[in-house]
Amino acid sequence: MSKAASEERLNALHSKLTDVFSEILEEEAEMIPSATLKTISGFLKDNSITCQEEESTIKTLAEQLAEKKKKRATVTHLNAIGDF
């Protein structure tokens, strides 16, 4: 049975794989097979890579949500008044 790879070798492999995936995405963006995209997606998921939104975007979304909730509460209140 073979020995497990060292952390240094695994880090090097991880780095090379990241470089290959980056090249594929940059050079072949419109012609990437779905299987390759699935592999890249799995690689990102397996390494806990997620999208990090800018704070201003999150703030804007939070403000939009709050405004929608406020409007919904107003409509609900007006509907309740109309029932009397």
RANORKA-V256117 format. One record per helix or strand. SS is the DSSP state (A for helix, B for strand). FROM is the first residue (numbers start at 1). LEN is the number of residues. If there is no record, write none. Layout:
SS,FROM,LEN  SS,FROM,LEN
This chain:
A,7,21  A,34,13  A,55,28
